[in-house]
Amino acid sequence: MTHLSRLIGPTAVAVLFLALLVPFPETIEIPVRVAVFFGGALFVTRQGLLLRERTETLAAVTTLTNENGRLVAELRAELERRAIDQRRMIHASRSAAVGDLAAGVAHEVNNPLTGILGFAELLIDGMTDDDPLRADVVVIRDEALRARDIVRALRDFANPRPPALAETDLSALVHQTIDLVRYSVERRRITIHEELEVLPPVLIDGSAIQQAVLNILTNARQAVDDGGRLEIAVRADDGGRLISISDDGIGMDAVTAQLAFDPFFSGRDDAGEIEPAAGLGLSVSNGLIESHGGSISIHSRPGRGTTVRIHLPAGGTHAIGESRGGEAA
């Protein structure tokens, strides 16, 4: 029926216009021609109305399509936000549970550890340099010191302190932090490339951010083979500051990267090879950055290296310092 209705109008008009070619008696010629003219005018009007109707329909369909696309994009974004929030809630609950345990362990271990360290120091002071037992006692002391550092990390993880904010030149702070590991890195012929922009100072706790960056640099140094490369950059980013630390080391797969911030997660494989992110380092770093309202993200691929990005909110009003950069082999 639809196709038939579409054919009726053009057919009728064609017949009317063909009728103009047929000779009529003078008495009816004028009325016939007038009828043909008005018939053609009605047809043109009808086609115009159909065209407008179809244009309006097409516009409505386009609007609905765009609206559906917008709704789909909003739904996808909402699902992604919920997935991120869920991961954060899981991480927060897991960190809270581990934090409670860490606080108890740190308290119980600290007292006997202090005794071990104290008596080891007393024994060393009472030994001569050529005493055959001195080296063993030194090992006891050094391991006790290492255990004390772990206990302190446990305490910091369990009871994080609020940041003491002060205007800080972030690029200078990162440069000073790199200097702390520069000797051990250069000794392995690892190249350090720095791109530290001159930026206004930010309101941060300098010691906390330095600890976070140092933990990440330590992991990156462990992941890189001798003769490898580290790239550290500080730049403005979306109204804040971005610290980027990249290495060309062994990298991580997606599962390992998701677990990297878990407390006590170890990236050692069955062969004992060191992978990025072990122990409390990244967990502590994540807490320190989040206490500033910032965030840490990891981008890594097996065999292609790892990039850790720290985003911090901006603060301060004036630029200081001169640009630092270049390479150190």
VEXDREN-555756 format. One record per residue (C-alpha): residue number from 0; residue in three letters; x negated, y negated, z negated. Coordinates in Angstrom, 3 decimals, always signed. Each point is the difference from the previous one (the first is absolute). Layout:
<nodes>
NODE, num, residu, X, Y, Z
NODE, NUM, ALA, X, Y, Z
...
</nodes>
This chain:
<nodes>
NODE, num, residu, X, Y, Z
NODE, 0, MET, +0.000, +0.000, +0.000
NODE, 1, THR, -2.823, -2.371, -0.792
NODE, 2, HIS, -1.626, +0.428, +3.400
NODE, 3, LEU, +3.394, -0.403, +1.720
NODE, 4, SER, +0.700, -3.271, -1.826
NODE, 5, ARG, -3.397, -1.288, +1.113
NODE, 6, LEU, +0.808, +0.756, +3.643
NODE, 7, ILE, +3.467, -1.574, +0.062
NODE, 8, GLY, -1.153, -3.610, -0.277
NODE, 9, PRO, -2.717, +0.064, +2.681
NODE, 10, THR, +2.242, +2.027, +2.348
NODE, 11, ALA, +2.886, -2.441, -0.349
NODE, 12, VAL, -2.262, -2.967, +0.655
NODE, 13, ALA, -1.558, +1.719, +3.014
NODE, 14, VAL, +3.471, +0.609, +1.442
NODE, 15, LEU, +0.976, -3.618, -0.594
NODE, 16, PHE, -3.119, -1.371, +1.682
NODE, 17, LEU, +0.417, +2.399, +2.934
NODE, 18, ALA, +3.513, -1.306, +0.300
NODE, 19, LEU, -1.457, -3.375, +0.836
NODE, 20, LEU, -1.363, +1.484, +3.194
NODE, 21, VAL, +3.417, +1.167, +1.142
NODE, 22, PRO, +2.045, -2.610, +1.987
NODE, 23, PHE, +3.312, -0.969, -1.663
NODE, 24, PRO, +2.918, -2.001, +1.263
NODE, 25, GLU, -0.405, -3.629, -0.771
NODE, 26, THR, +2.951, +0.072, -2.371
NODE, 27, ILE, -1.719, +2.348, -2.508
NODE, 28, GLU, -3.664, -0.634, +0.772
NODE, 29, ILE, -0.456, -2.750, -2.582
NODE, 30, PRO, +1.736, +1.908, -2.854
NODE, 31, VAL, -2.046, +3.132, +0.781
NODE, 32, ARG, -3.273, -1.909, +0.021
NODE, 33, VAL, +0.917, -1.744, -3.245
NODE, 34, ALA, +0.818, +3.396, -1.543
NODE, 35, VAL, -3.291, +1.426, +1.194
NODE, 36, PHE, -1.913, -2.969, -1.415
NODE, 37, PHE, +1.633, +0.276, -3.411
NODE, 38, GLY, -0.490, +3.769, +0.035
NODE, 39, GLY, -3.728, -0.478, +0.599
NODE, 40, ALA, -0.140, -2.664, -2.707
NODE, 41, LEU, +1.685, +2.358, -2.467
NODE, 42, PHE, -2.456, +2.751, +0.890
NODE, 43, VAL, -3.005, -2.261, -0.528
NODE, 44, THR, +1.485, -1.154, -3.302
NODE, 45, ARG, +0.613, +3.590, -1.068
NODE, 46, GLN, -3.594, +0.975, +0.820
NODE, 47, GLY, -1.281, -2.996, -1.910
NODE, 48, LEU, +2.042, +0.985, -3.038
NODE, 49, LEU, -1.265, +3.589, +0.249
NODE, 50, LEU, -3.577, -1.244, +0.269
NODE, 51, ARG, +0.421, -2.197, -3.069
NODE, 52, GLU, +1.575, +2.870, -1.917
NODE, 53, ARG, -2.847, +2.321, +0.924
NODE, 54, THR, -2.563, -2.668, -0.909
NODE, 55, GLU, +1.631, -0.467, -3.400
NODE, 56, THR, +0.077, +3.780, -0.494
NODE, 57, LEU, -3.663, +0.276, +0.937
NODE, 58, ALA, -0.879, -2.838, -2.390
NODE, 59, ALA, +1.953, +1.730, -2.785
NODE, 60, VAL, -1.760, +3.295, +0.685
NODE, 61, THR, -3.380, -1.758, +0.013
NODE, 62, THR, +0.825, -1.701, -3.305
NODE, 63, LEU, +1.035, +3.327, -1.533
NODE, 64, THR, -3.164, +1.647, +1.305
NODE, 65, ASN, -2.173, -2.743, -1.496
NODE, 66, GLU, +1.908, +0.177, -3.267
NODE, 67, ASN, -0.405, +3.772, -0.119
NODE, 68, GLY, -3.718, -0.396, +0.684
NODE, 69, ARG, -0.286, -2.536, -2.809
NODE, 70, LEU, +1.889, +2.255, -2.408
NODE, 71, VAL, -2.180, +2.971, +0.938
NODE, 72, ALA, -3.152, -2.097, -0.558
NODE, 73, GLU, +1.306, -1.227, -3.375
NODE, 74, LEU, +0.915, +3.562, -1.002
NODE, 75, ARG, -3.438, +1.268, +1.018
NODE, 76, ALA, -1.684, -2.811, -1.937
NODE, 77, GLU, +2.179, +0.708, -3.040
NODE, 78, LEU, -0.875, +3.708, +0.140
NODE, 79, GLU, -3.690, -0.865, +0.211
NODE, 80, ARG, +0.325, -2.387, -2.963
NODE, 81, ARG, +1.780, +2.652, -2.019
NODE, 82, ALA, -2.658, +2.561, +0.887
NODE, 83, ILE, -2.717, -2.433, -1.133
NODE, 84, ASP, +1.916, -0.782, -3.202
NODE, 85, GLN, +0.456, +3.699, -0.662
NODE, 86, ARG, -3.709, +0.659, +0.450
NODE, 87, ARG, -0.763, -2.899, -2.345
NODE, 88, MET, +2.425, +1.319, -2.606
NODE, 89, ILE, -1.561, +3.461, +0.201
NODE, 90, HIS, -3.465, -1.498, -0.273
NODE, 91, ALA, +1.054, -2.230, -2.909
NODE, 92, SER, +1.596, +2.865, -1.941
NODE, 93, ARG, -2.995, +2.237, +0.652
NODE, 94, SER, -2.404, -2.760, -1.022
NODE, 95, ALA, +2.012, -0.678, -3.163
NODE, 96, ALA, -0.119, +3.650, -0.995
NODE, 97, VAL, -3.716, +0.243, +0.718
NODE, 98, GLY, -0.554, -3.318, -1.794
NODE, 99, ASP, +1.601, +1.300, -3.203
NODE, 100, LEU, -2.130, +3.120, +0.200
NODE, 101, ALA, -3.121, -2.022, +0.809
NODE, 102, ALA, +0.522, -2.269, -3.000
NODE, 103, GLY, +0.189, +2.965, -2.342
NODE, 104, VAL, -2.970, +1.758, +1.571
NODE, 105, ALA, -2.134, -3.146, -0.065
NODE, 106, HIS, +0.739, -0.549, -3.690
NODE, 107, GLU, -0.743, +3.603, -0.993
NODE, 108, VAL, -3.146, +0.312, +2.107
NODE, 109, ASN, -1.538, -3.365, -0.840
NODE, 110, ASN, -0.816, +0.784, -3.650
NODE, 111, PRO, -1.951, +3.247, +0.530
NODE, 112, LEU, -1.602, -1.515, +3.085
NODE, 113, THR, -1.302, -2.903, -2.058
NODE, 114, GLY, -1.537, +2.464, -2.429
NODE, 115, ILE, -1.677, +1.991, +2.770
NODE, 116, LEU, -1.416, -3.137, +1.574
NODE, 117, GLY, -1.245, -1.351, -3.336
NODE, 118, PHE, -1.782, +3.195, -1.033
NODE, 119, ALA, -1.508, +0.371, +3.498
NODE, 120, GLU, -1.477, -3.481, -0.306
NODE, 121, LEU, -1.380, +0.847, -3.462
NODE, 122, LEU, -1.632, +3.174, +1.329
NODE, 123, ILE, -1.566, -1.860, +2.926
NODE, 124, ASP, -1.385, -2.691, -2.301
NODE, 125, GLY, -1.624, +2.693, -2.168
NODE, 126, MET, -1.615, +1.873, +2.903
NODE, 127, THR, -3.318, -0.611, +1.654
NODE, 128, ASP, -0.174, -0.486, +3.749
NODE, 129, ASP, -1.599, +3.406, +0.497
NODE, 130, ASP, +2.550, +1.899, -2.089
NODE, 131, PRO, +1.314, +2.868, +2.189
NODE, 132, LEU, +3.544, -0.480, -1.370
NODE, 133, ARG, +0.135, -3.740, +0.720
NODE, 134, ALA, +1.191, +0.440, +3.603
NODE, 135, ASP, +2.890, +2.204, -1.178
NODE, 136, VAL, +1.094, -2.513, -2.621
NODE, 137, VAL, -0.202, -2.801, +2.589
NODE, 138, VAL, +2.364, +2.017, +2.189
NODE, 139, ILE, +2.378, +0.311, -2.981
NODE, 140, ARG, -0.136, -3.772, -0.535
NODE, 141, ASP, +0.514, -0.831, +3.699
NODE, 142, GLU, +2.932, +2.384, +0.306
NODE, 143, ALA, +1.512, -1.455, -3.176
NODE, 144, LEU, -0.321, -3.480, +1.505
NODE, 145, ARG, +1.714, +1.209, +3.168
NODE, 146, ALA, +2.765, +1.550, -2.088
NODE, 147, ARG, +0.375, -3.309, -1.859
NODE, 148, ASP, +0.489, -1.802, +3.299
NODE, 149, ILE, +2.719, +2.500, +0.897
NODE, 150, VAL, +1.686, -0.581, -3.374
NODE, 151, ARG, -0.094, -3.750, +0.609
NODE, 152, ALA, +1.550, +0.517, +3.416
NODE, 153, LEU, +2.696, +2.095, -1.647
NODE, 154, ARG, +0.667, -2.786, -2.476
NODE, 155, ASP, +0.170, -2.626, +2.732
NODE, 156, PHE, +2.340, +2.203, +2.013
NODE, 157, ALA, +2.276, +0.719, -2.973
NODE, 158, ASN, +0.080, -3.573, -1.371
NODE, 159, PRO, -0.631, -2.465, +2.821
NODE, 160, ARG, -0.499, -3.538, -1.194
NODE, 161, PRO, +1.690, -2.965, +1.686
NODE, 162, PRO, -2.322, -1.801, +2.410
NODE, 163, ALA, -1.817, -3.097, -1.230
NODE, 164, LEU, +0.613, -2.225, +3.017
NODE, 165, ALA, -2.500, -2.609, +1.091
NODE, 166, GLU, -0.790, -1.734, +3.285
NODE, 167, THR, -2.510, +2.256, +1.722
NODE, 168, ASP, -1.838, -0.047, +3.299
NODE, 169, LEU, +1.043, +3.456, +1.204
NODE, 170, SER, -2.621, +0.212, +2.744
NODE, 171, ALA, -2.798, -0.788, -2.483
NODE, 172, LEU, +1.417, +2.568, -2.427
NODE, 173, VAL, +0.063, +2.712, +2.657
NODE, 174, HIS, -3.531, -0.930, +1.089
NODE, 175, GLN, -1.227, +0.352, -3.600
NODE, 176, THR, +1.771, +3.373, -0.278
NODE, 177, ILE, -1.704, +1.229, +3.166
NODE, 178, ASP, -3.346, -0.977, -1.528
NODE, 179, LEU, +0.696, +2.421, -2.860
NODE, 180, VAL, -0.044, +2.983, +2.388
NODE, 181, ARG, -2.307, -1.419, +2.655
NODE, 182, TYR, -3.152, +1.735, -1.233
NODE, 183, SER, +1.551, +3.479, -0.160
NODE, 184, VAL, +1.625, -0.549, +3.405
NODE, 185, GLU, -3.092, -1.329, +1.760
NODE, 186, ARG, -2.108, +2.821, -1.447
NODE, 187, ARG, +2.130, +2.387, +2.096
NODE, 188, ARG, -0.460, -2.192, +3.096
NODE, 189, ILE, +3.689, -0.931, -0.014
NODE, 190, THR, +0.757, -3.264, +1.816
NODE, 191, ILE, +2.153, -2.577, -1.788
NODE, 192, HIS, +1.854, -2.496, +2.184
NODE, 193, GLU, +1.672, -2.916, -1.775
NODE, 194, GLU, +2.598, -2.414, +1.394
NODE, 195, LEU, +0.890, -2.243, -2.930
NODE, 196, GLU, +1.973, -3.059, +1.056
NODE, 197, VAL, -0.210, -3.377, -1.739
NODE, 198, LEU, +3.390, -0.281, -1.713
NODE, 199, PRO, +1.614, -2.012, -2.793
NODE, 200, PRO, -0.360, +1.658, -3.413
NODE, 201, VAL, +2.692, +2.320, -1.336
NODE, 202, LEU, +1.387, +0.464, -3.501
NODE, 203, ILE, -1.280, +3.447, -0.966
NODE, 204, ASP, -1.732, +1.855, -2.797
NODE, 205, GLY, -3.471, +0.145, +1.523
NODE, 206, SER, -1.275, +2.914, -2.108
NODE, 207, ALA, +3.100, +2.086, +0.722
NODE, 208, ILE, -0.166, -0.567, +3.758
NODE, 209, GLN, -3.733, +0.676, -0.045
NODE, 210, GLN, +0.609, +3.324, -1.757
NODE, 211, ALA, +2.656, +0.952, +2.544
NODE, 212, VAL, -2.236, -0.872, +2.951
NODE, 213, LEU, -2.981, +1.766, -1.596
NODE, 214, ASN, +2.025, +3.213, -0.427
NODE, 215, ILE, +0.971, -0.064, +3.671
NODE, 216, LEU, -3.551, -0.778, +1.123
NODE, 217, THR, -1.264, +2.929, -2.073
NODE, 218, ASN, +2.475, +2.357, +1.683
NODE, 219, ALA, -0.949, -1.351, +3.429
NODE, 220, ARG, -3.715, +0.445, -0.738
NODE, 221, GLN, +0.602, +3.626, -0.991
NODE, 222, ALA, +1.981, +0.667, +3.170
NODE, 223, VAL, -2.641, -1.335, +2.417
NODE, 224, ASP, -2.914, +2.086, +1.231
NODE, 225, ASP, -3.540, -1.357, -0.034
NODE, 226, GLY, -0.369, -2.532, +2.788
NODE, 227, GLY, +3.711, -0.803, -0.005
NODE, 228, ARG, +1.773, -3.354, -0.116
NODE, 229, LEU, +2.143, -1.994, -2.431
NODE, 230, GLU, +2.036, -3.032, +1.048
NODE, 231, ILE, +1.357, -2.423, -2.595
NODE, 232, ALA, +2.153, -2.983, +0.927
NODE, 233, VAL, +1.901, -2.723, -1.853
NODE, 234, ARG, +2.507, -2.107, +1.916
NODE, 235, ALA, +3.247, -1.903, -0.350
NODE, 236, ASP, +3.037, +2.171, +0.647
NODE, 237, ASP, +3.698, -0.883, -0.062
NODE, 238, GLY, -0.333, -2.710, -2.625
NODE, 239, GLY, -2.370, +2.072, -2.128
NODE, 240, ARG, -3.425, +1.610, +0.125
NODE, 241, LEU, -1.011, +3.272, +1.602
NODE, 242, ILE, -3.044, +2.023, -1.059
NODE, 243, SER, -0.798, +2.725, +2.514
NODE, 244, ILE, -2.556, +2.747, -0.737
NODE, 245, SER, -0.695, +2.440, +2.844
NODE, 246, ASP, -2.373, +2.923, +0.341
NODE, 247, ASP, -0.852, +2.426, +2.799
NODE, 248, GLY, -0.052, +2.991, -2.320
NODE, 249, ILE, +1.873, +3.293, -0.070
NODE, 250, GLY, +3.443, -1.568, -0.327
NODE, 251, MET, +3.164, +1.573, -1.403
NODE, 252, ASP, +3.120, +1.606, +1.388
NODE, 253, ALA, +3.453, -1.446, -0.745
NODE, 254, VAL, +0.641, +2.285, -2.977
NODE, 255, THR, -3.327, -0.838, -1.656
NODE, 256, ALA, +0.524, -3.727, +0.599
NODE, 257, GLN, +3.397, +0.148, -1.742
NODE, 258, LEU, -1.578, +1.710, -3.024
NODE, 259, ALA, -3.032, -2.288, -0.152
NODE, 260, PHE, +1.522, -2.295, -2.666
NODE, 261, ASP, +1.117, +2.851, -2.255
NODE, 262, PRO, -1.895, +0.103, -3.306
NODE, 263, PHE, -2.738, +2.627, -0.114
NODE, 264, PHE, +0.557, +0.928, +3.631
NODE, 265, SER, -3.177, +1.453, +1.464
NODE, 266, GLY, -0.760, -0.024, +3.695
NODE, 267, ARG, -2.676, +2.701, -0.245
NODE, 268, ASP, +0.528, +2.846, +2.400
NODE, 269, ASP, -0.742, +3.683, -0.539
NODE, 270, ALA, -3.612, -0.507, +1.033
NODE, 271, GLY, -0.441, -2.700, -2.627
NODE, 272, GLU, -0.329, -2.831, +2.517
NODE, 273, ILE, +0.888, -3.412, -1.377
NODE, 274, GLU, +2.997, -1.681, +1.553
NODE, 275, PRO, +1.314, -3.517, -0.661
NODE, 276, ALA, +2.129, -0.594, -3.070
NODE, 277, ALA, -0.856, +2.070, -3.035
NODE, 278, GLY, +0.785, -0.322, -3.696
NODE, 279, LEU, +1.500, -3.206, -1.401
NODE, 280, GLY, -1.740, -2.509, +2.276
NODE, 281, LEU, +2.782, -0.676, +2.462
NODE, 282, SER, +2.708, +0.391, -2.645
NODE, 283, VAL, -1.643, -2.700, -2.121
NODE, 284, SER, -0.566, -2.181, +3.077
NODE, 285, ASN, +3.641, +0.333, +0.996
NODE, 286, GLY, +1.137, -1.065, -3.472
NODE, 287, LEU, -2.353, -2.985, -0.024
NODE, 288, ILE, +1.194, -1.199, +3.406
NODE, 289, GLU, +3.678, +0.523, -0.830
NODE, 290, SER, -0.463, -2.026, -3.209
NODE, 291, HIS, -0.831, -2.935, +2.310
NODE, 292, GLY, +3.126, +0.569, +2.088
NODE, 293, GLY, -2.102, +1.485, +2.788
NODE, 294, SER, -0.136, +3.357, +1.721
NODE, 295, ILE, -2.484, +2.573, +1.327
NODE, 296, SER, +0.458, +2.075, +3.142
NODE, 297, ILE, -2.133, +2.770, +1.494
NODE, 298, HIS, -0.374, +0.681, +3.723
NODE, 299, SER, -2.072, +3.070, +0.782
NODE, 300, ARG, -0.507, +2.781, +2.532
NODE, 301, PRO, -2.116, +3.123, -0.433
NODE, 302, GLY, -3.411, -0.538, +1.547
NODE, 303, ARG, +0.820, -3.619, +0.892
NODE, 304, GLY, -0.599, -1.757, -3.299
NODE, 305, THR, +2.209, -1.859, -2.455
NODE, 306, THR, +1.169, -3.587, -0.400
NODE, 307, VAL, +1.319, -1.253, -3.338
NODE, 308, ARG, +1.858, -3.326, +0.087
NODE, 309, ILE, +0.639, -2.086, -3.118
NODE, 310, HIS, +2.576, -2.767, +0.334
NODE, 311, LEU, +0.082, -2.707, -2.674
NODE, 312, PRO, +2.301, -3.015, -0.331
NODE, 313, ALA, -1.692, -3.340, +0.626
NODE, 314, GLY, -0.667, -2.775, -2.506
NODE, 315, GLY, -2.165, -3.080, -0.388
NODE, 316, THR, -0.191, -3.105, +2.142
NODE, 317, HIS, -3.530, -0.722, +1.129
NODE, 318, ALA, -2.625, +1.706, +2.122
NODE, 319, ILE, -3.394, +0.742, -1.490
NODE, 320, GLY, -3.272, +1.517, +1.027
NODE, 321, GLU, -1.610, +0.714, +3.291
NODE, 322, SER, +0.791, +2.909, +2.295
NODE, 323, ARG, -1.776, +3.281, -0.711
NODE, 324, GLY, -0.486, +2.709, +2.533
NODE, 325, GLY, -2.340, +2.026, +2.069
NODE, 326, GLU, -1.443, +3.463, -0.380
NODE, 327, ALA, -2.339, +1.719, -2.353
NODE, 328, ALA, -1.476, +3.268, +1.079
</nodes>
